[in-house]
Amino acid sequence: MSSSRRGGDRGKGIAQDQSDSRRRRAPTRAQVAEEVGRRAALRVQVRARGFSGRTVHDVGQPTANTHPQILTEGEITPGISSDEYIWRRKKLLKLLPENALAIFASAPVKMMTDVVPYTFRQDADYLYITGCQQPGGIAVLGHNCGLCMFMPETTPQDVTWQGETAGVDAALSAFKADEAYPISALNKILSSWIECSFQLFHNVNTANSTYVNLESFQKAASNGKVKDFAVHTHEARWIKSEAELKLMRNSASIASQALLQTMLHSKIFPNEGMLSAKFEYECRMRGAQRMAFNPVVGGGSNGSIIHYARNDQRIQDGDLVLMDVGCELHGYTSDITRTWSPFGRFSPAQAELYDLILETNEECLRLCRPGTTIREIHNYSVDKLRKGFQELGILKSDQPHGYHMLNPTSIGHYLGMDVHDCRTITYDRPLKPGVVITIEPGVYIPSNSDVSERYQGIGIRIEDDVLITESGYEVLTASVPKEIKHLESLLNNLSYGMGMEKGNGDSGF
């Protein structure tokens, strides 16, 4: 998905804050003993009320018991074991100063109507440390408590209407939390922990009133003790493990196969909405849980709208279609863009622009290696495209903002659990093996542009997902054709037999 430019070194001052916190006075032995005693008493109270100790049959999400076709014993997420989740928690704990807490909130449920929710998607940081895909929880990471999960409480009526959800028992048995309590105990327990802590961290962008409104949290914030922890979670998520890379390869493979099928479909059904539906269908049939973002399907001049979302136009003969799409597989995303002619032929003007974008894509891919930065690749692409635009006559050398009008986007972005991943990692950071990025040069010329008429109304982007390796790079989306001769051959030599009648394509869009 096309990325806007960004810069700056977010998170400045964190290291100094940590250094300052370490110099502050630690709790006395009496305070520590009192806190340990309080936690032990609360655990006894929780068990006495029946919140733990029973066998958990359904935790509200797939497990090895309920979904043996996708999870093996010991996995919390398909392909990711409980051991890896525990390793993640330990890795983040090493970044926490002594006597500090990190608080993570699950994503909120967003409502479509009074009683109908939108499809829930978990916050990436919360999912990264817990593996819990459900709403209503708060997780706390600390040197004394390890991972503590405060879980939502359900009534029989909740189960009747919404099914089983994860509670305290699931937090301990399925997600391997060190401690777990019902969310109703958060006020008492977390408040006491905050009062004994010298520093608090949380994700400022996903802060939840459940803990933010606590008097102890407000007091800590007013005293300058609350900091953003996203800089650390993003650091941990930036370089993917082997298990994560397997999921990302599979996510990219699903999206690539789905897009190829959608390309074949486009000659019979040149309609933005139908192509969007076809891509989602093909992804879900291959195991994806959802789209990574709303598909961008822009035919003709709609392709010049970078994040076009209407997807409601028929594609006219002679126009190109730009599809920027991706899927999410067990929490990991893909992001791929191809531009082609559903009718199997590029006009000379379309081909001139396309060849420039393709050449830029391929040259930028060859720059991907450890030590290079996205910023350096971006600067190379700007020089390459600016020269090409000038040679084509669509950019005058005396136009200071002319290039930005033709391409206002960055060459790429980080990719992972979020499609625009790890926002606190700057584009000036040298790439390392295990990092996944996108490479996506483009050109966007609206119909009312003042360039030559033959180029008006053309939008082109070519985007690949790229894994940085020890020796260079691996293109995860390489199976989808992008040379004009291959695209035209694909559309002109396809065999129909798709199980739908050609006449169905004219459905009033």
Sequence and secondary structure as in RCSB ss.txt:
>XXXX:A:sequence
MSSSRRGGDRGKGIAQDQSDSRRRRAPTRAQVAEEVGRRAALRVQVRARGFSGRTVHDVGQPTANTHPQILTEGE
ITPGISSDEYIWRRKKLLKLLPENALAIFASAPVKMMTDVVPYTFRQDADYLYITGCQQPGGIAVLGHNCGLCMF
MPETTPQDVTWQGETAGVDAALSAFKADEAYPISALNKILSSWIECSFQLFHNVNTANSTYVNLESFQKAASNGK
VKDFAVHTHEARWIKSEAELKLMRNSASIASQALLQTMLHSKIFPNEGMLSAKFEYECRMRGAQRMAFNPVVGGG
SNGSIIHYARNDQRIQDGDLVLMDVGCELHGYTSDITRTWSPFGRFSPAQAELYDLILETNEECLRLCRPGTTIR
EIHNYSVDKLRKGFQELGILKSDQPHGYHMLNPTSIGHYLGMDVHDCRTITYDRPLKPGVVITIEPGVYIPSNSD
VSERYQGIGIRIEDDVLITESGYEVLTASVPKEIKHLESLLNNLSYGMGMEKGNGDSGF
>XXXX:A:secstr
  EE   S TTTTHHHHHHHHHHS    HHHHHHHHHHHHHHHHHHHHTTSSSS  S  SS  TTT TTT  TTE
EETTEEHHHHHHHHHHHHTTS TTEEEEEE     BSSSS B      HHHHHHH    SS EEEEETTTEEEEE
E    HHHHHHH     HHHHHHTS  SEEEEGGGHHHHHHHHHHT SEEEE GGG  HHHHTSHHHHHHHHTT 
EEE HHHHHHHHHS  HHHHHHHHHHHHHHHHHHHHHHHHHTT  BHHHHHHHHHHHHHHTT  EESS  EEEEG
GGGGSTT      B  TT  EEEEE EEETTEE  EEEEE TTS   HHHHHHHHHHHHHHHHHHHT STT  HH
HHHHHHHHHHHHHHHHHTSS TT TTHHHHH  EES  B SSSSS  TTS TTS   TT EEEE  EEEE TT S
S GGGTTEEEE BEEEEE SSSEEETTTTS  SHHHHHHHHHS    SSS GGGG S  
